[in-house]
């Protein structure tokens, strides 16, 4: 049994991991869990925070999420969900051992006799179990890439697209490419079934592969530079997609995007620049919304992560935007801007560098975005994409609302009158 687990550093990826497990984040053509599944070619089980159980079960299956009793009686390979797997760093077979890297546990291979020695209750805190296991089995130093912060995913995206393209091993045109489409280095271009590339589009794979999923529509005058990935049923509408971009499923994209990840079901259907950013699901970026990803001083960018300001040590860092967040026209996002879940920001101009989840307003005057309104708008937006909002999805937003009360209080976000 192979089980992905979350460790304490999941908070470093807020707000992106407020609404999903760490291993569902994207990098390259696949999510982190997708890379692990491809490597081992067998079903995965999942450990996640309790409040994510129901929504993850809807996607992965109930019998694969937080199955403590099954884990307690199985030979188990536990893999840290922050692993950015690109090869054979984690062996499937072998003796009981813990693979470690510094203070982090990369994986643990444990026999069912060892698992049975832990109480079923203790399995809910996987890290406690793993610390106990360190006293019982051998330790092995391993070389593996563990992402620490969301900008690690953005920085690694260009190279992971290249590696995933080779792993997927798909090339050629299965969809429709109209006359007067310009393909540069077509040997590194894949266009899936049902995809349409219209006349006047340029796909330039001279600097890396371009992977286009099923049902994608690319309209002129679009330029896509490789390495890039475009997920299923996404529409690219007169955009400049620079190298290092991964765009998930069912998005509407225009304007200019550079070295960024858009998780899925997100609209950026107007002009504006997004650079070195990670954008969540069900986000709507109003016309001319623009991120800064480079300071005028060329100094390193600081980002507010879980209430602390972290110096990234990097000179190019854009924005990190949680699910169900919306910006009005003309919104300007500073270098290293963090916008939480279910933010409604409007009024144009320069936004605060940190905007707590469930905030509503413009400039420095933020009120609380009412939970009932958030749930109703989320329902409407999801139905527009043919998805029926479930009770578990509503409950997840309610839980995130409660989890983020303190951050709104610290930021002095006022309560809105009904």
C-alpha positions in Angstrom: 0.0 0.0 0.0 1.3 3.4 -1.0 0.1 6.4 1.0 0.9 10.1 0.5 0.9 12.1 3.7 1.0 15.8 4.6 3.5 17.1 7.1 3.6 20.2 9.3 5.0 22.4 6.4 1.7 22.3 4.7 1.1 25.7 6.3 3.9 27.2 4.2 1.6 26.8 1.2 -1.4 28.7 2.5 -3.7 29.9 1.1 -3.3 27.3 -1.7 -3.4 24.4 0.7 -6.3 25.7 2.8 -8.6 24.0 0.3 -6.6 21.0 -0.9 -3.9 18.6 0.3 -0.3 19.6 -0.6 0.1 16.8 -3.1 -2.7 18.1 -5.3 -0.7 21.2 -6.2 0.6 21.4 -9.7 4.1 21.6 -11.1 4.8 20.8 -14.7 2.2 18.7 -16.7 1.1 16.8 -13.6 0.3 17.4 -10.0 2.7 16.2 -7.3 0.5 13.1 -6.7 0.2 12.5 -10.4 4.0 12.2 -10.7 4.1 9.6 -7.9 1.2 7.7 -9.4 2.9 7.6 -12.8 6.2 6.4 -11.2 4.6 3.5 -9.3 1.7 2.7 -11.6 -0.6 1.6 -8.9 -3.5 3.1 -6.9 -2.5 5.6 -4.1 -4.0 6.1 -0.7 -4.0 9.5 1.0 -3.5 11.0 4.4 -4.8 14.5 4.8 -6.1 16.9 7.4 -9.5 15.8 8.7 -11.5 18.7 7.3 -10.3 17.9 3.8 -11.4 14.2 4.0 -14.8 14.6 2.3 -13.8 16.8 -0.6 -10.8 14.6 -1.3 -12.9 11.5 -1.1 -15.2 12.9 -3.8 -12.2 13.1 -6.1 -10.2 10.1 -5.1 -12.8 7.7 -3.6 -13.9 7.2 0.0 -11.9 4.0 0.4 -8.6 5.7 -0.3 -8.7 8.6 2.1 -7.6 8.4 5.8 -8.2 4.7 6.0 -6.5 4.2 9.4 -7.6 0.6 10.0 -6.4 -0.5 6.5 -3.1 1.3 7.1 -2.7 -0.4 10.5 -2.7 -3.9 8.9 -0.7 -3.3 5.7 2.8 -3.2 4.5 3.1 0.5 3.8 5.2 2.9 1.8 4.5 6.4 3.1 5.6 9.2 0.9 5.8 12.9 1.8 3.3 14.8 -0.3 5.8 17.6 -0.8 8.1 15.4 -2.9 8.6 16.7 -6.5 9.3 13.3 -8.0 11.2 13.1 -11.2 12.8 9.7 -11.3 13.7 6.7 -9.0 14.5 8.7 -5.9 12.1 6.5 -3.8 12.4 2.7 -4.3 9.2 0.7 -4.2 10.7 -2.4 -2.7 13.3 -2.9 0.0 13.9 -3.3 3.7 12.1 -1.3 6.4 13.6 2.1 6.5 13.0 5.8 6.7 14.4 8.0 3.9 15.4 11.4 5.4 16.7 14.7 4.2 17.8 17.0 6.9 14.9 17.4 9.4 12.4 16.1 6.8 11.1 12.6 6.4 10.9 11.9 2.6 9.4 8.4 2.9 8.9 5.4 5.2 8.7 1.8 4.2 7.1 -0.1 7.2 6.0 -3.7 7.5 2.5 -4.5 8.7 3.9 -5.9 12.0 5.4 -2.5 12.7 2.2 -0.7 11.7 0.1 -2.9 13.9 2.2 -1.8 16.9 0.9 1.7 16.6 -2.6 2.5 17.9 -5.2 3.3 15.3 -5.7 6.7 17.0 -2.0 7.6 16.7 -2.2 7.1 12.9 -4.2 10.3 12.6 -0.9 12.1 13.4 1.4 10.5 10.8 4.4 12.6 11.9 4.2 11.3 15.4 4.1 7.7 14.0 7.1 8.4 11.8 9.1 9.9 14.7 8.4 6.8 16.7 9.4 4.7 13.7 12.7 6.4 13.6 13.6 4.6 16.8 12.8 1.2 15.3 14.0 1.1 11.7 17.1 2.2 9.9 17.5 5.6 8.5 18.8 6.4 5.0 19.9 9.8 3.7 18.3 10.4 0.3 18.5 13.0 -2.4 15.0 14.1 -3.3 13.4 17.4 -4.1 11.0 18.6 -1.4 9.2 21.8 -2.0 9.3 24.2 0.9 7.2 27.2 -0.3 4.8 27.9 -3.2 7.5 29.7 -5.2 9.5 26.4 -5.4 6.7 25.1 -7.5 6.8 28.1 -9.8 10.6 28.0 -10.1 10.6 24.3 -10.8 7.8 24.4 -13.3 9.8 25.0 -16.5 12.0 22.0 -15.9 9.2 19.7 -14.7 7.2 20.4 -17.9 10.2 19.1 -19.8 10.5 16.0 -17.6 6.8 15.3 -17.6 6.6 15.6 -21.4 9.2 12.9 -21.7 7.4 10.7 -19.2 4.1 11.2 -20.9 5.8 10.4 -24.2 3.1 11.9 -26.4 3.9 13.8 -29.6 2.1 14.9 -32.7 -1.3 16.3 -33.6 -4.4 14.4 -32.6 -6.7 17.4 -32.6 -7.4 20.0 -35.3 -4.8 22.5 -36.5 -6.1 25.0 -39.1 -4.2 26.3 -42.0 -1.9 29.2 -41.3 -1.0 28.0 -37.8 2.8 28.3 -37.3 4.4 25.3 -35.5 8.1 25.8 -34.5 9.9 22.6 -33.6 6.8 20.4 -34.0 8.6 17.3 -32.7 8.2 18.8 -29.2 4.5 19.6 -29.6 1.5 17.5 -28.5 -2.1 18.5 -29.3 -4.7 16.2 -27.8 -8.0 14.9 -29.3 -10.7 17.4 -29.7 -8.3 20.3 -29.3 -8.5 23.1 -31.9 -5.7 25.5 -32.9 -7.1 28.3 -35.1 -5.4 30.2 -37.9 -3.0 32.9 -36.8 -1.7 31.0 -33.7 2.0 30.4 -33.1 3.2 27.5 -31.1 7.0 27.9 -30.5 8.7 24.8 -29.0 12.2 25.9 -29.8 12.9 26.4 -26.1 11.0 23.5 -24.7 7.9 21.2 -25.3 4.3 22.3 -25.5 1.7 19.9 -24.2 -2.0 20.7 -25.1 -4.7 18.5 -23.6 -8.0 17.3 -25.0 -10.7 19.9 -25.9 -8.4 22.9 -25.7 -9.3 25.8 -28.0 -6.5 28.3 -28.9 -7.7 31.4 -30.7 -5.6 34.1 -32.6 -3.5 36.1 -32.1 -2.1 33.7 -29.5 1.6 32.9 -29.1 2.5 29.9 -26.9 6.2 29.5 -26.0 7.6 26.3 -24.6 7.9 24.8 -22.2 4.2 25.2 -21.5 1.2 23.0 -20.6 -2.4 23.7 -21.3 -5.1 21.6 -19.5 -8.2 20.1 -20.9 -11.1 22.2 -22.2 -9.2 25.5 -21.6 -9.6 28.4 -24.0 -6.6 30.6 -24.8 -8.0 33.7 -26.4 -5.5 36.0 -28.0 -2.8 35.5 -25.3 0.9 35.6 -24.9 1.8 32.4 -23.0 5.5 32.7 -22.2 7.7 29.7 -21.3 7.3 28.0 -17.9 3.5 28.2 -17.7 1.1 25.5 -16.6 -2.6 26.2 -17.0 -5.0 23.7 -15.6 -8.4 22.5 -16.9 -11.4 24.6 -17.9 -9.7 28.0 -17.8 -10.4 31.1 -19.9 -7.1 32.9 -20.5 -6.0 36.1 -22.3 -3.4 38.8 -21.8 0.2 37.9 -20.9 1.4 35.1 -18.6 4.9 34.2 -17.8 6.4 31.4 -15.6 3.1 30.9 -13.7 0.8 28.1 -12.6 -3.0 28.4 -12.9 -4.5 25.5 -11.0 -7.8 25.3 -12.9 -11.4 26.6 -13.5 -10.0 30.2 -13.5 -10.9 33.2 -15.6 -8.3 35.7 -16.8 -10.1 36.5 -20.0 -8.8 40.1 -20.5 -5.6 42.0 -20.8 -3.2 42.2 -17.9 0.1 40.5 -16.9 0.6 37.5 -14.6 4.2 36.6 -13.8 5.9 34.1 -11.5 2.6 33.4 -9.7 0.4 30.5 -8.5 -3.3 31.1 -9.0 -5.8 28.7 -7.4 -9.2 27.4 -8.6 -12.4 29.3 -9.4 -10.5 32.6 -9.4 -11.7 35.5 -11.6 -9.1 38.2 -12.5 -10.8 41.4 -13.8 -9.6 43.2 -16.9 -6.1 44.7 -16.5 -5.4 42.9 -13.3 -1.6 42.9 -13.2 1.0 41.3 -11.0 4.4 42.8 -10.3 7.1 40.1 -10.2 10.2 42.3 -10.0 11.1 45.1 -7.6 12.5 48.4 -9.1 15.5 47.8 -6.9 16.1 44.3 -8.2 16.2 43.3 -4.5 14.9 40.0 -3.1 11.1 39.6 -2.6 9.5 39.0 0.8 6.3 37.1 1.1 3.9 36.8 4.1 3.4 33.1 4.8 1.2 31.9 7.7 1.6 35.3 9.5 5.4 35.6 9.0 7.3 37.5 6.5 9.7 35.2 4.6 12.6 36.5 2.4 12.4 34.3 -0.7 16.0 35.1 -1.7 14.6 35.5 -5.2 14.3 38.7 -7.3 11.3 37.4 -9.3 8.2 36.5 -7.3 4.7 37.3 -8.3 1.4 36.6 -6.5 -0.2 33.6 -4.7 -4.0 33.6 -4.9 -6.4 31.2 -3.1 -9.5 29.6 -4.4 -12.7 31.5 -5.2 -11.0 34.9 -5.1 -11.9 37.8 -7.4 -10.3 41.0 -8.5 -12.0 44.1 -10.0 -10.8 45.9 -13.1 -7.5 47.7 -12.9 -6.2 45.8 -9.8 -2.4 46.0 -9.3 -0.8 43.3 -7.2 2.6 44.0 -5.6 5.6 41.7 -5.8 5.1 38.8 -3.4 1.4 39.5 -2.9 -0.7 36.9 -1.1 -4.5 36.9 -1.5 -6.4 34.3 0.6 -9.5 32.2 -0.2 -12.8 33.9 -1.2 -11.4 37.4 -1.4 -13.4 40.0 -3.3 -11.1 42.9 -4.1 -12.2 45.9 -6.2 -11.7 49.6 -6.7 -8.6 49.4 -8.9 -5.2 50.6 -8.0 -2.5 49.0 -5.8 -3.7 46.3 -3.5 -2.3 45.5 0.0 0.5 43.0 -0.1 -1.4 40.6 2.2 -5.2 40.2 1.9 -6.7 37.8 4.4 -9.2 35.1 3.3 -12.8 36.2 3.2 -12.0 39.9 2.8 -14.2 42.3 0.8 -13.4 45.8 -0.4 -10.7 47.9 -1.9 -7.4 49.5 -0.9 -6.7 49.3 2.8 -10.3 49.4 3.8 -11.3 45.8 4.0 -14.5 44.3 5.4 -15.4 40.6 5.9 -16.8 38.9 2.9 -20.0 37.4 4.2 -19.9 33.6 4.2 -23.5 33.2 2.9 -22.6 35.4 -0.1 -19.4 33.5 -0.8 -21.3 30.2 -0.8 -23.9 31.5 -3.1 -21.5 33.1 -5.6 -19.4 29.9 -5.6 -22.5 27.9 -6.4 -23.3 30.2 -9.4 -19.8 30.2 -10.7 -19.5 26.4 -10.5 -22.8 25.9 -12.3 -21.6 28.1 -15.1 -18.9 25.4 -15.7 -21.4 22.6 -15.4 -20.4 21.5 -11.9 -23.0 21.1 -9.1 -21.7 22.4 -5.8 -21.8 19.6 -3.2 -22.4 19.8 0.5 -18.8 18.8 1.2 -17.6 21.8 -0.9 -19.8 24.2 1.0 -18.7 22.7 4.3 -15.0 23.1 3.2 -15.5 26.8 2.7 -17.3 27.1 6.0 -14.3 25.4 7.7 -11.8 27.6 6.0 -13.8 30.7 7.1 -13.4 29.5 10.7 -9.7 28.7 10.3 -8.9 32.1 9.0 -10.8 34.2 11.6 -7.5 35.1 13.4 -5.8 36.3 10.2 -8.7 38.7 9.6 -8.5 39.9 13.2 -4.8 40.6 12.9 -5.3 42.5 9.7 -8.2 44.5 11.4 -10.7 43.4 8.8 -14.1 44.7 10.0 -17.3 42.7 10.1 -19.9 43.7 7.4 -23.4 44.6 8.4 -26.1 42.3 7.1 
